[in-house]
Structures are given as structure tokens and as C-alpha cells.
Amino acid sequence: MDVERVRSDLAEKGYSYLPDLPPTADFLGECRRLGRPMAQYGGELVRDIKVDPRVSRDQVSAYNTSELTPHTEWYEFPDLPPRFVALRCVTPAAGEGGETTLADGYRMLASFSHPRADWLYSDERVWGSAGLRYQGIASEPSRHPILARHGQTTVIRFSSTDLLANDDLVSSYIQHGRTYFAEKHVAIDIAPDAMLIWDNWRMLHARRKFADPARHLQRVLIGAPAVTG
């Protein structure tokens, strides 16, 4: 992996796609070059994302074949979200669908107008996760502002379904994000052994529905970037 190219892509457009990694590449080892991998729900550093027949198609979940709506990762937990999300394709979905879709949340914010928009940084909101609760992973909602600053960097939290509030500011934010995503997203069909990496503090992501239950990705969540220089 050309780390400098990846960092340049992440700074410029918020994501980097690497289609030409050799099949023998160490996925976790490559991710470590960008920062510290974070333990996921079961403590694993590499999590398999594939269809689980126990998960209903009616659930919004990465573990079925249904569409995923725009969101950022890790809003349902009390700690700082991962900086980067990395996906590697083991087996792509045959037929149509299954693409990962991305849109620039910073540009979405720049186009958001509301008299109380500054409150996105200060008002704590309640976040849940119906999909994770269904799997017995997250049982208690967490509380965070929608936007936060970590050093000089803005951290966006976004969910189309799990932001548990119904006031005008939140409704406007969610609707604006959905509309922006529908108009501006890019779709990436990750090839076998390729990697897609994005800035989770910046980008909204989703997934198109698909039919092939053999689809199999692997995911690594990366915390603070590695120190360079």
C-alpha cells in the first residue's frame, strides 16, 4: 500500500480505493500503517461482514442483504469514533448491488442552514442502534452532541435511523443529510482483495441492497493516525 497516496486521497476527498493489492497482502498489517486498529464488538480487530441468516431483512443491518442508509460508524458507543474505516473484499456479491456508497459530510455541513445550527456542537442527543440491539451487542443508548471537535478536526456523527430525537433541528439535519447523500454520493464496487478506506469523522457511508448471500467483506476500524516524521 502506498501510504502517502492513501493519506493524500483521504485529505483531498475523504476516501481512498486500492484495487491492486496482491491477494497475499496482510490486511490488518496494512491498516496498522495508518494508525491503531480498534477492537470491535467481540474484541476482534478484523470483523467479517457477511450475511447472517438469523438477521431479518427488515432490520437495518450490515449482516443481511438490505440497503444500508447513510450513517457514520460507532455513534452508538460512548468513546471517540474510529478515524478511519477500512474494508477488504473477500467475495463480491454476484449480480447487481452491494456497492459501498460515500458522500462528503463536511460539504454536507457547509450547505446546511438552520437558525440553531451551532447547537449541533453543544446539545447532547441520545443515540441508539436497533440493528446492534437485535444482535445483543448494544443495549443502552449513548449521549453525544451531533458534532464535536477533536483538536482541530470536526467529528461528524450521523444516522438516518438511530438519532433518538424529534425536534426541528435534528429533523432538518437528518433530512438535509439524506438529500445531500442521495444527490452527491459515489458508489464503489470493491473488487476481490481490493481495499476501500475512508475518514469516518468526515464521510457518510451506506450500502446498496443486493441478493447474493455469499458476499463477504472484512472490516478494520482505525483509531488515531500514526505519527509520521
N, C-alpha and C positions, 0 to 999 in steps of 0.2 A: 504494500500500500504506500502510495506517495503521500506522506503525511502533510507536507507543505501544500500540495494541491488540495487535499481534503480541507485543511484549515482555511485556505483561500476561498473555496466553494462555500464553506459554512459562513464565513464572514460576508461574502458577497450576496448569496441568495438563500442561505439558511439550510441548505442540504447538499449532499454530495452522493453521486451514484458511481459505483465502481463495478463495471461489468466484466472486467478482465482479470479477476483474481484466479490463481490456479486452484484446482479442486483440493489440493493438499494444504492450502493456506490455513493457518491456525486462527480461527475466527476470534476467539477470546484474546489471543495474543495480539492480534492486530488492533483490537479495540483498546487494549491497555496502552497503546501508543498515543491515544487521545486523552486518557485520563483513567481514573479509578473505577473499575466496574462495581456496581451496586448489587447487593443481594436482592433478589426478587421475592415473590410471595412465599415460596417454600424454602428460601435461603439459597437457591441456586443462582449462579452467575449467568448461565446460559439457559434460557427458558424456551421450550418448544411451543410454537404457536401452530396448532393443528386442530382439526375438527374433533370434538369430543361428542359422541352420540348422546351423552347424558344431558347436554345443554340444548334446551329448546330453541327452535328457530325464532321464537317470539322474543327471546332475550337479546338485548344489545350486548354482544359478547364477541371477543376475538376467537372464541372456541366453537363457533358454528359457521355457517355459510352466508349469513345475512349481512346486509350492509352495516358498516360502522359509520356513525355520524361524527361530525367534526369534534375534536377534543384535543387536549394535551394530556400527557401521561403523569400519573401519580398525584392528582389533585385530591384524592380521597384519603391521603395519608398525612400525618402531622409534620413530617420532615420536608426539607427542601427537595423539590422535584429533581430528577436527573437532568443534567445539562444536555446530554446527547442520548438519542435512541438509535441503535444500530440493528438492522435486520439483515439476515443472510437467508437466501432461498435454498432450501434442500430439494423440494419438489414443487414446481409451479402448478397452479390449477390448470387442468386441461379445459379447453373451451374458453368462453368469454368470462370476463370478470376477474375479481381477485386483486386488481391493481391497488397499490397504496397511493392515496391522494394527499397532497400537501398544499397549503396556502400560507402566505407570509402574514403572521399575526401582527407584526409591527406595522406593516402597511394597513392592515385592517384597523388597528387602533388609530392611526393617523387620519383615517377617514370617518371615525366615529364622532358624532356630535350629539351632546346631551348636556343640559344645564348643570347636571351634577356629576359629570364625567370624572372629576377629580376624586370623588368618593370611591371610585373603583380601587384606589390605593389605600383607603383608610377603613372603610366599612367591612367588618368581618362577615363572611357569608358561610352558610352551612353547606357542606359538600357530602354527598353520599355516593354509593355505587351499587345500583341494583344488580348489575352483572356480577360483581365480586361477591356480594352478599349471597347471591344464588349459589355460588361455588363454595360458600363458607369461609371466604378469605377475609373480607372486611365487614365487620358487624356494626361499628359505631361511626357515625358521620364525623368529619373533621371540620374545623373552622379556620378560614383564611380569608384575607382580602382577595379580590379577583386579580389584582395586580400588586406586585411587590418589587422592591429594588434590592438587588444583591450586589453590593459595591456600586459600580457604575452601570450595572446591567438590569434592565427590566425583565422580570419573570412574569409571564402570562400564564394564568390558569383559565381553562375554558372547557366547558362541557355543554353539549346540546341537550342533555337529559338529566344530569345529576347535580345541577346547581339548585339547591332546595330553597328557592325564594320566588316570590311572585310580584315584586314591586316593579314600578315602571322602569327604573334604571337597569335592573337585571334583565327584564324582558327585552328592553331595547338593545342591550349589549348582546344577548344571545341571538336575537333576530338579525341584528347587523352582522354578526359573525357568520351565521348561516348563509345570509345573502351574499356576503363577500366571498365565502368559500365556494359557493355554487358558481360564482362568476369567474373566479380567479385561480382556482386550484389547477395543479398539474397532476397527471396520473402517471405512475411509474410501475411498469410490469417487471418485477425483479426477476432476472434470468437465473437459472441454476448456478449456484456458487457465487453469484454476484452479491454485493452489499449495498445497502442504502442507509445513509447516516443523516440525521437531521438534528437541528438545535431545538430541543424540547422547550426551552424558555421562550422561543420565538415563534415556532411553526405550529399551526393547527394541522392535524392529520386525521384521515378517515380511511375507509376501505370500501371498494365496490363489492356488491354481492357476487357470489359465484356458485357453481353447482358441484364441482369435483371435491369429494371428501378427502382426496389424497393430498391436497395442498398442505405444505409443511414449510414453515419458516422457523428460524431461530432468532431470539432477541437478546441483546445485551443492553443494559442501562448503564450509562457512564456518568459519574459524578463530576467533580471539579476537574477542569482541564489540567493536563500535565504541565509542569513548569518547564519552560524552554529557555535556552540561552545559557 
